[in-house]
């Protein structure tokens, strides 16, 4: 009888017990339960008491999994199968000793659980860090106007004082204030730009502009600064470079300015060279390499990667100007424009920064017509309008529309910082802002104006221009105290009606 169960279970167990209807062990092949033949099944362990009632149910099979028993002071984990037969044959209890397997499984499960807990803890910590970083960056980005307000206010009053009669010592002190404030303003702009890039709020504003003219303007400014320090600025532009490109004019200037400014800072004697080379070009696109080379102090090879980190300066003993953000923001700007920046440097011999960028070539390479910054005024009570618009096409269209108004004087600027500068210089009756202005966008510029205590500039009517108008955006602007909202394409009649209404209301 025992062989009937030994054959099918020989691969998996050596614990087989034959049990009578009354619960007596009549035969056994077992290592765990030796010398138990003739004894009651419940004498093996109290657990088997549960089997007694099942023995009366014939031709049934019952499975018991993961039974934990203590036998002879040892712990076992078993699986058991009870086969009940008819009244003439004993039932069979087949026991599988799976102690080792369960122990192995438990250890593996424990390791897996520990690993999962560690992974979850790591994910949780990463989420916390990301939330903290997002809060920090969001805070800086959202309150940029609050940060810039005192800086721009100082600049405004400095401009006013410059036009007054000052003693030599007073003018010297005023220049110190102006230079210090300009450095603070640059640092704030860099921090805000970094936060906007990291929070995904950084925007690119491609416009058609004269690349050669922009580079010439930059070199003119820095030639004077180099001259003041006893340096020579060399300038070399490849004639193959396209004249008119479609790109973010402000960001490219920011990159070149940062690199030249950094070169001047760390070059005690010698020269600095700015060059632009066209490496590939077709009808639509061109790849340009901008190079800024100096004969300065150079950088140790081990520090080359570190200098692109924020708040890092290679030699703080040479100069204490700035916070080491220039190269950090430059690298982030280059990457945001899908470009590449490289550096070669040697101690006491100088450094060479190269920036590779792709540009769309403007279809129209003809010289632009000159747009005067201020239109001709003919009456004493002219309306003075400040137009902040970086896109030349919009400038031309809006000037044509505004020309239909009588006795209007229009001043054109291209970014938010210039708006604030003009407001401190002159009095305006109306302000027209593109929503996507460089440095400070239309909303940030509006916030600044509405919170300003200088004269009555917080009461100037403001009109916002949107490239992609929507009702939601219009409501958003008006909630921030914008007087009127105009979307493209321009409806001349609607624009004129809105401007006339605002001007008449202001005059009244």
VOGU-3710 file (C-alpha; in Angstrom, 3 decimals, decimal comma):
1> xxxxxxxxxx> 0,000/0,000/0,000  2,835/2,374/0,928  4,478/1,852/-2,480  1,374/3,261/-4,161  2,332/6,724/-2,775  6,099/6,278/-2,703  6,382/6,091/-6,506  4,572/9,339/-7,405  6,152/11,307/-4,521  9,663/9,872/-4,639
11> xxxxxxxxxx> 11,046/13,019/-6,286  9,521/15,445/-3,815  9,148/13,865/-0,366  10,167/11,106/1,996  7,416/11,734/4,549  4,471/9,347/3,922  2,094/8,154/6,649  -0,822/5,681/6,277  -3,600/6,435/8,727  -6,612/4,306/9,715
21> xxxxxxxxxx> -10,136/5,700/9,988  -9,563/6,040/13,745  -6,412/8,095/13,297  -3,856/5,367/14,014  -0,623/5,299/11,976  -0,553/1,874/10,342  2,562/2,324/8,193  5,155/5,066/7,569  8,121/6,073/5,475  9,362/9,122/7,312
31> xxxxxxxxxx> 12,587/10,651/8,611  10,808/13,178/10,783  8,363/10,752/12,350  10,329/7,593/13,178  8,890/4,774/15,311  5,372/6,266/15,274  3,620/3,186/13,755  0,732/2,158/16,007  0,410/5,591/17,558  -2,395/8,128/17,103
41> xxxxxxxxxx> -1,767/10,797/14,453  -2,406/13,635/16,929  0,537/12,412/19,039  2,892/13,672/16,325  1,842/17,276/16,852  -1,353/19,066/18,009  -1,808/20,330/14,429  -2,771/16,820/13,273  -5,799/16,876/15,579  -7,542/18,743/12,765
51> xxxxxxxxxx> -7,220/15,696/10,495  -9,290/13,323/12,625  -12,659/14,577/11,389  -11,469/14,600/7,785  -10,598/10,882/7,854  -14,285/9,953/7,798  -14,799/11,760/4,488  -13,937/9,243/1,788  -12,122/9,740/-1,541  -11,185/13,369/-0,846
61> xxxxxxxxxx> -7,930/15,329/-1,154  -6,964/18,159/1,181  -3,941/20,456/0,793  -2,185/22,205/3,662  0,531/24,758/2,849  3,263/26,348/4,926  2,661/24,449/8,165  5,055/25,565/10,883  5,813/22,772/13,368  8,285/22,288/16,193
71> xxxxxxxxxx> 9,533/18,699/16,358  12,285/17,593/18,761  13,072/21,272/19,508  13,573/22,051/15,810  11,390/24,280/13,621  10,106/22,939/10,305  8,025/24,385/7,491  5,972/21,732/5,737  3,408/21,273/2,982  0,978/18,345/3,417
81> xxxxxxxxxx> -1,573/16,506/1,270  -4,224/14,232/2,819  -5,781/11,587/0,562  -8,801/9,818/2,161  -9,825/6,443/0,722  -12,828/4,140/1,111  -13,625/2,435/4,406  -11,422/-0,629/3,691  -8,186/1,249/2,945  -6,229/3,669/5,163
91> xxxxxxxxxx> -5,853/7,328/4,260  -2,476/8,665/3,207  -0,776/11,773/4,567  2,044/12,949/2,285  4,355/15,513/3,916  6,954/17,602/2,049  9,743/19,113/4,135  10,245/22,519/2,515  12,069/24,184/5,404  15,182/25,066/3,397
101> xxxxxxxxxx> 13,145/26,313/0,456  10,992/28,557/2,654  14,030/29,940/4,459  15,678/30,729/1,114  12,461/32,304/-0,140  12,059/34,395/3,017  15,636/35,670/2,766  15,143/36,551/-0,888  11,819/38,240/-0,096  13,417/40,134/2,756
111> xxxxxxxxxx> 16,238/41,345/0,511  13,701/42,323/-2,130  11,614/44,205/0,441  14,667/45,991/1,799  15,684/46,944/-1,741  12,160/48,172/-2,503  12,061/50,185/0,722  15,432/51,748/-0,077  14,282/52,527/-3,619  11,050/54,069/-2,339
121> xxxxxxxxxx> 12,992/56,072/0,248  15,376/57,288/-2,448  12,440/58,246/-4,691  10,817/60,049/-1,781  14,011/61,962/-1,006  14,367/62,863/-4,690  10,794/64,156/-4,756  11,451/66,275/-1,655  14,640/67,689/-3,198  12,858/68,395/-6,485
131> xxxxxxxxxx> 10,004/70,124/-4,664  12,463/72,266/-2,709  14,387/73,130/-5,880  11,163/73,863/-7,776  9,932/76,111/-4,944  13,244/77,995/-4,873  13,319/78,502/-8,643  9,619/79,332/-8,831  10,009/81,866/-6,032  12,878/83,619/-7,824
141> xxxxxxxxxx> 11,112/83,554/-11,194  7,750/84,781/-9,854  9,214/87,603/-7,779  11,729/88,847/-10,316  9,924/92,180/-10,521  10,135/92,582/-6,747  13,872/91,854/-6,838  14,488/94,226/-9,734  12,375/97,097/-8,418  14,912/98,640/-5,990
151> xxxxxxxxxx> 17,768/98,133/-8,473  15,913/99,868/-11,314  14,770/102,608/-8,939  18,379/103,347/-8,000  19,352/103,420/-11,672  16,494/105,808/-12,385  17,513/108,299/-9,723  21,174/107,993/-10,738  20,138/109,011/-14,279  18,280/112,008/-12,875
161> xxxxxxxxxx> 21,219/113,067/-10,714  23,650/112,757/-13,638  21,822/115,619/-15,355  22,208/117,954/-12,378  25,093/120,205/-11,330  27,325/118,096/-9,100  30,680/118,694/-7,495  33,552/116,472/-8,590  33,447/114,370/-5,410  29,672/113,983/-5,696
171> xxxxxxxxxx> 29,922/112,849/-9,310  32,639/110,349/-8,334  30,405/108,933/-5,580  27,498/108,783/-8,018  29,616/106,750/-10,474  30,525/104,322/-7,690  26,830/103,861/-6,916  26,001/103,389/-10,596  28,765/100,819/-11,231  27,931/98,865/-8,085
181> xxxxxxxxxx> 24,242/98,862/-8,938  24,956/97,732/-12,511  26,933/94,745/-11,159  24,082/93,898/-8,791  21,610/94,162/-11,664  23,713/91,780/-13,797  23,878/89,247/-10,962  20,109/89,423/-10,421  19,437/88,966/-14,144  21,740/85,929/-14,222
191> xxxxxxxxxx> 20,051/84,332/-11,193  16,593/84,922/-12,660  17,646/83,501/-16,040  19,093/80,370/-14,398  15,899/79,847/-12,390  13,734/80,295/-15,496  15,787/77,770/-17,459  15,608/75,209/-14,650  11,857/75,669/-14,141  11,078/75,488/-17,866
201> xxxxxxxxxx> 9,883/79,104/-17,998  12,786/80,241/-20,163  11,565/81,454/-23,538  13,384/82,118/-26,795  12,291/85,155/-28,806  13,562/84,789/-32,399  13,522/88,000/-34,415  15,123/89,186/-37,651  18,092/91,421/-36,936  21,468/92,522/-38,250
211> xxxxxxxxxx> 24,062/90,168/-36,713  27,058/92,176/-37,965  25,639/95,403/-36,563  24,982/93,743/-33,187  28,541/92,379/-32,948  29,918/95,778/-33,989  27,929/97,448/-31,199  29,287/94,967/-28,644  32,893/95,508/-29,732  32,466/99,285/-29,638
221> xxxxxxxxxx> 31,323/99,099/-26,015  34,077/96,718/-24,915  36,807/98,500/-26,881  36,396/101,432/-24,502  36,466/99,135/-21,445  39,612/97,414/-22,737  41,215/100,796/-23,380  40,515/101,863/-19,789  42,356/98,744/-18,553  45,219/99,054/-21,035
231> xxxxxxxxxx> 44,109/96,077/-23,137  43,656/95,734/-26,891  40,428/94,314/-28,337  40,798/92,692/-31,752  37,720/91,996/-33,865  37,519/89,549/-36,781  34,321/88,576/-38,637  34,209/86,009/-41,433  32,719/87,642/-44,584  30,730/84,432/-45,125
241> xxxxxxxxxx> 28,641/85,144/-41,990  25,051/86,070/-42,942  24,132/89,677/-42,284  20,493/89,227/-41,276  19,537/86,216/-39,151  16,441/85,092/-37,248  17,459/84,416/-33,648  17,139/85,649/-30,086  19,094/88,888/-30,328  19,239/89,451/-26,577
251> xxxxxxxxxx> 20,463/85,937/-25,696  23,265/85,933/-28,261  24,413/89,353/-27,033  24,233/88,075/-23,445  26,503/85,114/-24,286  29,094/87,247/-26,110  28,980/89,961/-23,430  29,548/87,420/-20,651  32,538/85,883/-22,430  34,194/89,215/-23,270
261> xxxxxxxxxx> 33,462/90,608/-19,807  34,982/87,485/-18,237  38,064/87,799/-20,464  38,594/91,445/-19,474  38,212/90,589/-15,801  40,917/87,908/-15,843  43,360/89,520/-18,289  45,779/91,891/-16,515  47,780/92,725/-19,665  47,773/91,908/-23,345
271> xxxxxxxxxx> 44,835/91,521/-25,690  41,389/90,018/-26,226  40,049/88,810/-29,540  36,460/88,299/-30,658  35,937/86,356/-33,878  32,978/84,867/-35,708  33,453/82,163/-38,334  30,879/80,546/-40,633  31,602/76,791/-40,836  28,541/75,618/-42,797
281> xxxxxxxxxx> 25,958/77,527/-44,791  23,078/76,904/-47,163  20,096/78,933/-48,334  18,249/78,614/-45,035  20,680/77,900/-42,202  24,216/78,693/-41,090  26,436/77,305/-38,349  28,659/79,926/-36,739  31,501/79,599/-34,250  32,082/82,569/-31,940
291> xxxxxxxxxx> 35,496/82,660/-30,303  36,699/84,847/-27,412  40,446/84,509/-26,855  42,524/86,273/-24,202  46,082/86,457/-22,906  44,967/86,305/-19,275  45,815/84,205/-16,226  44,501/80,967/-17,746  42,771/78,071/-16,029  44,121/74,836/-14,624
301> xxxxxxxxxx> 42,847/71,813/-16,593  41,422/70,326/-13,372  39,240/73,416/-12,897  37,863/73,711/-16,425  34,629/71,821/-15,669  34,183/73,593/-12,322  34,209/77,118/-13,752  30,860/76,462/-15,437  29,287/75,856/-12,010  27,420/78,691/-10,342
311> xxxxxxxxxx> 29,170/80,861/-7,727  32,611/79,550/-8,696  35,627/81,671/-9,535  39,030/80,298/-10,452  41,068/83,028/-8,764  39,219/85,064/-6,182  42,422/86,911/-5,251  42,633/88,549/-8,663  39,263/90,227/-8,504  36,253/90,262/-6,247
321> xxxxxxxxxx> 33,870/91,498/-8,929  30,787/89,361/-9,513  29,605/86,120/-7,990  30,929/83,653/-10,539  27,599/83,337/-12,347  28,658/84,613/-15,783  29,994/81,336/-17,187  27,279/79,266/-15,491  24,492/81,233/-17,168  26,468/81,331/-20,433
331> xxxxxxxxxx> 26,640/77,529/-20,556  22,933/77,208/-19,740  22,037/79,786/-22,403  24,149/78,015/-25,038  22,495/74,672/-24,234  19,041/76,307/-24,222  19,813/77,478/-27,782  20,867/73,898/-28,720  24,473/74,993/-29,058  27,848/73,850/-27,729
341> xxxxxxxxxx> 30,510/75,633/-25,671  34,154/74,559/-25,361  37,195/75,877/-23,541  40,939/75,591/-24,073  43,195/77,165/-21,491  46,748/77,200/-20,161  48,000/78,755/-16,941  49,599/82,207/-17,448  49,047/82,004/-21,226  45,334/82,624/-21,606
351> xxxxxxxxxx> 42,000/81,038/-22,458  39,943/80,451/-25,573  36,154/80,003/-25,378  34,318/78,776/-28,473  30,539/78,750/-28,877  28,901/76,885/-31,771  25,345/77,889/-32,695  22,967/77,241/-35,591  21,045/80,178/-37,054  18,187/80,568/-39,486
361> xxxxxxxxxx> 19,156/82,934/-42,283  16,582/85,653/-42,880  15,065/85,357/-46,394  15,389/89,105/-46,843  19,042/90,219/-46,686  18,329/93,756/-47,878  19,186/96,721/-45,683  16,391/97,783/-43,332  14,798/101,177/-43,580  15,723/103,404/-40,682
371> xxxxxxxxxx> 12,983/103,652/-38,074  13,375/106,811/-36,054  13,082/106,290/-32,331  10,989/109,418/-31,905  8,400/110,779/-34,298  8,098/114,487/-35,091  6,022/116,548/-32,663  4,202/119,696/-33,691  1,997/120,741/-30,776  2,486/121,750/-27,159
381> xxxxxxxxxx> 0,110/119,158/-25,743  1,297/116,151/-27,704  0,530/112,671/-26,440  3,764/110,847/-25,626  3,693/107,090/-26,190  6,353/104,567/-25,129  6,359/101,507/-27,407  8,258/98,448/-26,134  8,481/96,064/-29,072  11,470/93,864/-30,062
391> xxxxxxxxxx> 10,004/92,770/-33,415  10,777/95,191/-36,215  7,711/94,156/-38,208  5,455/95,001/-35,259  7,252/98,322/-34,794  6,525/99,336/-38,397  2,862/98,229/-38,270  2,148/99,941/-34,957  3,878/103,162/-36,014  1,660/103,299/-39,122
401> xxxxxxxxxx> -1,443/102,865/-36,955  -0,309/105,369/-34,313  0,487/107,904/-37,050  -3,285/108,159/-37,630  -3,584/109,730/-34,188  -2,991/113,474/-33,984  -0,003/115,019/-32,246  1,591/111,837/-30,947  5,233/111,420/-30,012  6,475/107,797/-30,014
411> xxxxxxxxxx> 9,620/106,458/-28,306  10,614/102,887/-29,217  12,545/100,494/-26,945  13,171/96,763/-27,247  13,200/95,287/-23,721  11,714/95,629/-20,251  14,762/97,235/-18,635  14,769/99,978/-21,273  11,102/100,685/-20,470  11,989/101,453/-16,847
421> xxxxxxxxxx> 14,948/103,606/-17,905  12,720/105,697/-20,213  10,047/106,115/-17,545  12,625/107,747/-15,275  13,818/110,052/-18,061  10,483/111,309/-19,426  6,772/111,498/-18,752  4,533/109,299/-20,928  0,786/109,265/-21,455  0,562/105,688/-22,742
431> xxxxxxxxxx> 2,685/102,553/-22,646  2,417/99,750/-25,251  4,221/96,514/-24,287  4,791/93,287/-26,162  3,982/90,423/-23,806  7,264/88,677/-24,742  9,871/91,312/-23,990  13,510/90,398/-23,297  15,008/90,913/-19,776  11,582/91,547/-18,220
441> xxxxxxxxxx> 8,493/90,362/-20,053  5,362/92,461/-20,408  3,731/91,141/-17,238  6,840/91,599/-15,056  7,303/95,117/-16,447  3,647/95,883/-15,690  4,049/94,582/-12,127  7,065/96,813/-11,634  5,238/99,896/-12,912  2,085/99,247/-10,873
451> xxxxxxxxxx> 4,129/98,844/-7,658  6,424/101,810/-8,262  6,305/104,898/-6,029  8,258/107,072/-8,457  6,183/110,070/-9,490  2,941/108,788/-11,050  4,267/106,088/-13,368  2,042/103,511/-11,605  -0,962/105,301/-13,142  0,219/105,176/-16,765
461> xxxxxxxxxx> -2,282/103,283/-18,993  -0,733/100,062/-20,292  -1,653/98,169/-23,464  -0,354/94,608/-23,907  0,357/93,110/-27,347  0,114/89,319/-27,685  1,507/87,187/-30,521  -0,920/84,343/-29,678  -3,993/85,985/-28,146  -6,576/84,093/-26,101
471> xxxxxxxxxx> -9,433/85,009/-23,781  -7,672/83,320/-20,850  -4,505/85,337/-21,448  -6,498/88,555/-21,793  -8,214/87,925/-18,452  -4,845/87,100/-16,877  -3,398/90,415/-18,089  -6,370/92,478/-16,952  -6,229/90,868/-13,499  -2,743/92,384/-13,309
481> xxxxxxxxxx> -4,063/95,879/-14,013  -3,431/96,035/-17,761  -5,795/98,575/-19,319  -6,175/96,979/-22,741  -5,150/93,864/-24,652  -4,401/93,647/-28,392  -3,749/90,444/-30,309  -2,167/89,711/-33,674  -2,910/89,986/-36,501  -3,613/93,669/-35,856
491> xxxxxxxxxx> -7,044/95,019/-36,687  -6,213/98,675/-37,470  -9,690/99,950/-36,629  -9,781/98,073/-33,325  -6,270/99,203/-32,329  -7,070/102,829/-33,139  -10,373/102,646/-31,236  -8,692/101,228/-28,116  -5,818/103,727/-28,202  -8,164/106,691/-28,729
501> xxxxxxxx> -10,394/105,546/-25,873  -7,461/105,200/-23,460  -5,920/108,551/-24,473  -9,255/110,436/-24,192  -9,935/108,832/-20,825  -6,453/109,785/-19,620  -6,890/113,393/-20,812  -10,294/113,630/-19,190
//
